[in-house]
Amino acid sequence: MLSRLSISNYALINKLQVNFHTNLNTVTGETGAGKSIILGALSLILGNRADLSVLKEKDKKCIVEGQFEVSNYSVKRFFETYDLDYDPSTILRREITPSGKSRAFINDTPVNLKVMRELGLQLIDIHSQHQNLELSNQKFQLNLVDSVAGTKDALTKYKAQFSAYKNTRKALDQLKENAEQAQADLDYFQFQYTQLEEASLEETEQEDLELELEQLNHAEEIKTALSETVTLLDSETFSVLQSVKDGHRTLEKVTSYLKDTESLAGRLQSAAIELSDIHQELEMLAERVEFNPARIEEVNDRLNLLYSLQQKHHVTTVAELIALREEFDQKINKAVGYDDEIEALKGKLDVQKADLEKLALSLSKTRQKAFKKIESSVIGDLNQLGMNNAKLQVVHSYLEDFQPEGKDEISFLFSANSDSDPDEISKIASGGEMSRLMLAIKNLLRNSKALPTIVFDEIDTGVSGEIALKMGTIIKSFSTNTQIINITHLPQVAAKGDMHFSVFKHEENGKTYTSIKALDAEGRVEELAKMVGGEKLTETTIKAAEELLRI
């Protein structure tokens, strides 16, 4: 339960602190006094977002702090999950700095808003006036059924399987799309691959052909150079080769007289042998080199093919063309291999779909078991609230397609009169009927979710007289095991509180502030009397107030 709420520098609030009763707390005040401002501040420690506009004094920070007694509630696991210090008297604090920075704390440990909101939702349920409109919302109705039916674990399993199923279906759709695209591109891939394959590419051939073409284009120049060198080495008029041989023989004649000439003679002999080998190789080369126009054309054709392919595919080497050929080959294989992948994924999807169908059916059966409980509980409370002919039907249909929450479509049909058939709530319920219906549903949720604290923000809108008294009695019964903070304009409802708070505006140094105070017995009579008959107190209104407190 919320034992204390402290607010400073928020909107019209300078500084205030409220210590709440464990059971029913009544909050009253004139329209515009600031009751909604206090609720807005409370929402900050429940994880709602805020901006600089909440700061009353722009150079000071806003602080909202709530103290909750949580020893009787199952929240220890939450603290363990987020590695937070557990304290039976837990404090949630929110700060908004002048720079716009927001900070959140649980027991003085900094947390993000998501964590604060997760804990806040386990501690407080705030019912605001606009929530009555949610009665016609099918998502709200489905969530109500789930709360009563206790489907949390089953729904978690379903959602996990639904996510896996959806991911597989998405992957299958993408694979089919890829397969269609690949099939459309198959002819293109096949043509490119065939052209490259028929080219019989070899990685180093371009360099070899370019060198050969150079030689063929300079064949006459090469042959002339070779022939001239052969002639220089061994011509009829002068032979270098013969001269070296003669020199060798001449030196040999004197080696017995001059030992130093032995090595020189040997070197001349080696030179003669080397020159003889060079002469022979030059002759053979000269014989092989010839001007061959046919071969030049052949090499040019081959090189032109390679250059054309490189230009076409925006590459510069044969190695890159070979890599492209392999890439096209892989794409062709993949294009024709999609069928196996698609069939495998279809099989996986079928298994997931069957499992999902089982989970959806189980979830649906659990939900349907709660329908009668919802109908009887709500109708029972509506009867107590003077709606003796009220009818509520939970209508269900099983959808063909899976949805994030299952395959159930649920809608609530309502009628307040015996002579009219149940219809959609938004079409048939008046404002007062909406309020009573929501109170009955909140009672049902309270028993299902066991919330420590419920805040009713004028849930009694649209009712009066005897019905207001009955609504007050029901709200009072809620508070026997749930802390209630009830904001109301009805004296019949306000009189039921165990503690009564008045919200009011006042001026100080030319500035307007919102404050709240706990009323003593005399102050409470006065407040109720004003709610009955206006600002001017009379003996009649005071007696009416006293009577309300005795009922």
Secondary structure, 3 states (H helix, E strand, C coil): CEEEEEEEEECCEEEEEEECCCCEEEEECCCCCCHHHHHHHHHHCCCCCCCHHHECCCCCCEEEEEEEECCCCCCHHHHHHCCCCCCCEEEEEEEECCCCCEEEEECCEEECHHHHHHHHHHHEEEECHHHHHHHHCHHHHHHHHHHHHCCHHHHHHHHHHHHHHHHHHHHHHHHHHHHHHHHHHHHHHHHHHHHHHHCCCCCCHHHHHHHHHHHHHCHHHHHHHHHHHHHHHCCCCCCHHHHHHHHHHHHHCCCCCCCCHHHHHHHHHHHHHHHHHHHHHHHHHHHHCCCCHHHHHHHHHHHHHHHHHHHHHCCCCHHHHHHHHHHHHHHHHHHHHHHHHHHHHHHHHHHHHHHHHHHHHHHHHHHHHCHHHHHHHHHHHHHHCCCCCCEEEEEEEEEEEEECCEEEEEEEEEECCCCCCCEEHHHHCCHHHHHHHHHHHHHHHHHHHCCCEEEEECCCCCCCHHHHHHHHHHHHHHCCCCEEEEECCCHHHHCCCCEEEEEEEEEECCEEEEEEEECCHHHHHHHHHHHHHCCCCCHHHHHHHHHHHHC
